[in-house]
Amino acid sequence: MPKAAELDFVVDVSPQFEEHANSAILRLQSLYPTCRFTWRDGGISISGSSDLSEERLRKDVLHAVYREKIYAETLTMRQALVAAVTS
């Protein structure tokens, strides 16, 4: 098993995804409790220790932001679908 390494880097987030960063950070904090995620200058800053590589965490951060964007954009459609099925 890899040894935990100290991390301190920033994952840049494209402007069209910035509004979803806080939701992604909340999800990431629950997945990686030994890391600290904060919004800083157009990106998500990661610090703490983890046995995951920087590359893997970078991938997971970007995936979480993208997932939150898709969730927000499809929420109205999913609510309408549930309402139509349960009416």
Backbone hydrogen bonds in HBPLUS format (Angstrom, degrees):
<---DONOR---> <-ACCEPTOR-->    atom                        ^
c    i                          cat <-CA-CA->   ^        H-A-AA   ^      H-
h    n   atom  resd res      DA  || num        DHA   H-A  angle D-A-AA Bond
n    s   type  num  typ     dist DA aas  dist angle  dist       angle   num
A0005-ALA N   A0050-SER O   2.82 MM  45  5.55 167.8  1.84 142.2 138.6     1
A0050-SER N   A0005-ALA O   3.04 MM  45  5.55 151.5  2.13 145.0 151.6     2
A0007-LEU N   A0048-GLY O   2.63 MM  41  5.31 163.6  1.66 167.6 169.2     3
A0048-GLY N   A0007-LEU O   3.26 MM  41  5.31 137.4  2.45 141.0 133.0     4
A0009-PHE N   A0046-ILE O   3.02 MM  37  5.48 151.6  2.10 149.0 157.4     5
A0046-ILE N   A0009-PHE O   2.76 MM  37  5.48 168.2  1.78 174.5 178.7     6
A0011-VAL N   A0044-ILE O   2.88 MM  33  5.20 165.7  1.90 140.2 142.9     7
A0044-ILE N   A0011-VAL O   2.88 MM  33  5.20 152.6  1.95 146.7 147.3     8
A0013-VAL N   A0042-GLY O   2.99 MM  29  5.92 174.1  1.99 149.5 147.6     9
A0017-PHE N   A0014-SER O   2.89 MM   3  5.54 161.6  1.92 124.3 130.5    10
A0018-GLU N   A0015-PRO O   3.26 MM   3  5.20 155.4  2.32 102.5 109.6    11
A0020-HIS N   A0017-PHE O   2.98 MM   3  5.63 158.8  2.03 121.9 128.8    12
A0021-ALA N   A0018-GLU O   3.07 MM   3  5.24 166.8  2.09 112.6 116.6    13
A0024-ALA N   A0020-HIS O   3.13 MM   4  6.36 157.4  2.18 149.3 156.2    14
A0025-ILE N   A0021-ALA O   2.79 MM   4  6.03 155.3  1.85 154.9 162.1    15
A0026-LEU N   A0022-ASN O   3.09 MM   4  6.32 156.6  2.14 144.9 150.1    16
A0027-ARG N   A0023-SER O   3.15 MM   4  6.45 159.7  2.20 146.5 151.3    17
A0028-LEU N   A0024-ALA O   2.84 MM   4  6.08 161.5  1.87 154.1 159.8    18
A0029-GLN N   A0025-ILE O   2.89 MM   4  6.06 154.7  1.95 151.9 157.8    19
A0030-SER N   A0026-LEU O   3.36 MM   4  6.64 145.0  2.49 140.0 147.9    20
A0030-SER N   A0027-ARG O   3.19 MM   3  5.37 127.2  2.48  97.9 110.9    21
A0031-LEU N   A0027-ARG O   3.13 MM   4  6.46 143.5  2.27 142.9 153.4    22
A0031-LEU N   A0028-LEU O   3.10 MM   3  4.99 120.4  2.47  91.7 107.0    23
A0032-TYR N   A0028-LEU O   2.83 MM   4  5.94 152.3  1.90 155.6 162.3    24
A0035-CYS N   A0032-TYR O   3.08 MM   3  5.64 165.7  2.10 121.1 124.8    25
A0049-SER N   A0034-THR O   3.35 MM  15  5.92 153.1  2.43 138.5 137.4    26
A0036-ARG N   A0047-SER O   2.59 MM  11  5.17 160.9  1.62 160.0 164.4    27
A0047-SER N   A0036-ARG O   3.00 MM  11  5.17 150.8  2.08 141.0 149.9    28
A0038-THR N   A0045-SER O   3.04 MM   7  5.15 151.4  2.12 137.9 146.1    29
A0045-SER N   A0038-THR O   2.67 MM   7  5.15 158.2  1.71 166.2 166.1    30
A0040-ARG N   A0043-GLY O   2.79 MM   3  5.39 172.1  1.79 162.7 163.7    31
A0043-GLY N   A0040-ARG O   3.04 MM   3  5.39 131.4  2.28 110.2 124.0    32
A0057-LEU N   A0053-SER O   3.05 MM   4  6.36 166.5  2.07 156.0 159.0    33
A0058-ARG N   A0054-GLU O   2.87 MM   4  6.00 158.1  1.92 150.7 157.3    34
A0059-LYS N   A0055-GLU O   3.03 MM   4  6.24 156.6  2.08 145.3 151.1    35
A0060-ASP N   A0056-ARG O   2.93 MM   4  6.22 158.8  1.98 149.9 155.8    36
A0061-VAL N   A0057-LEU O   2.87 MM   4  6.07 153.5  1.94 151.4 158.0    37
A0062-LEU N   A0058-ARG O   3.11 MM   4  6.33 170.2  2.12 151.2 153.3    38
A0063-HIS N   A0059-LYS O   2.96 MM   4  6.13 155.6  2.02 147.7 155.2    39
A0064-ALA N   A0060-ASP O   2.94 MM   4  6.07 155.0  2.00 142.8 149.3    40
A0065-VAL N   A0061-VAL O   3.03 MM   4  6.32 158.6  2.08 153.9 159.1    41
A0066-TYR N   A0062-LEU O   3.02 MM   4  6.17 166.5  2.04 148.8 152.8    42
A0067-ARG N   A0063-HIS O   2.84 MM   4  5.96 158.6  1.88 149.2 155.7    43
A0068-GLU N   A0064-ALA O   3.01 MM   4  6.20 153.7  2.08 144.2 150.3    44
A0069-LYS N   A0065-VAL O   3.07 MM   4  6.36 151.1  2.16 147.0 154.8    45
A0070-ILE N   A0066-TYR O   3.03 MM   4  6.33 164.1  2.05 155.8 159.0    46
A0071-TYR N   A0067-ARG O   2.92 MM   4  6.10 159.6  1.96 147.1 153.3    47
A0072-ALA N   A0068-GLU O   2.99 MM   4  6.14 164.3  2.01 147.5 150.9    48
A0073-GLU N   A0069-LYS O   2.97 MM   4  6.16 160.3  2.01 150.8 156.5    49
A0074-THR N   A0070-ILE O   3.03 MM   4  6.10 138.6  2.20 147.3 156.6    50
A0078-ARG N   A0074-THR O   2.96 MM   4  6.19 160.5  2.00 157.0 162.7    51
A0079-GLN N   A0075-LEU O   2.92 MM   4  6.13 157.4  1.97 153.8 160.1    52
A0080-ALA N   A0076-THR O   2.98 MM   4  6.18 158.1  2.03 148.9 154.5    53
A0081-LEU N   A0077-MET O   2.99 MM   4  6.20 153.7  2.06 145.5 152.8    54
A0082-VAL N   A0078-ARG O   3.00 MM   4  6.22 160.5  2.04 148.5 153.0    55
A0083-ALA N   A0079-GLN O   2.94 MM   4  6.12 160.4  1.98 148.0 153.8    56
A0084-ALA N   A0080-ALA O   2.90 MM   4  6.07 154.5  1.97 146.2 152.9    57
A0085-VAL N   A0081-LEU O   3.01 MM   4  6.20 153.5  2.08 146.5 153.5    58
A0086-THR N   A0082-VAL O   2.94 MM   4  6.06 154.8  2.00 151.2 157.8    59
A0087-SER N   A0083-ALA O   3.07 MM   4  5.93 118.1  2.47 138.2 149.7    60
